């Protein structure tokens, strides 16, 4: 397993001070910890891969997550059905890293660009189903999704002038419904 650490440039305004639980940008120790945690877990799973850690983009609250990218051959096993394994790995790494630094740290794990591809697919699907809801005049119900995926749908359509969205149901079968206004 090869280790590489890269820092991403800050996006958004750098004038705002980070929240107390936010690790300052440029703290290479946090990148090392997140990367080493993923490397050790992959090693125990006997999955050869390259792991790279960097800081991600600032979110709306001014927090900057650690982005860990995993690259290699045949890594579909790390994604799993509906990204269940990827989400579980991310959750475990978040717990381990946060416990080590004694405050919550958001670590986002991606395998071979899966999350970016999935986000693009969800955004396209949201727009397509919004058009279908307008065309038919009927609500469109999507498949059950994780909270993060539902959020992408809601954000994609929040400024749409002719449709509205709502999450319905209970976990783990919670779905987004798109309604014509």
Secondary structure as UniProt FT lines:
FT   STRAND          3..5
FT   TURN            20..21
FT   TURN            25..26
FT   HELIX           28..44
FT   TURN            45..46
FT   STRAND          50..58
FT   TURN            60..61
FT   STRAND          64..71
FT   HELIX           76..79
FT   HELIX           81..83
FT   HELIX           84..101
FT   STRAND          107..111
FT   TURN            112..113
FT   HELIX           114..136
FT   STRAND          140..141
FT   HELIX           147..157
FT   TURN            158..159
FT   STRAND          163..168
FT   TURN            171..172
FT   STRAND          175..180
//
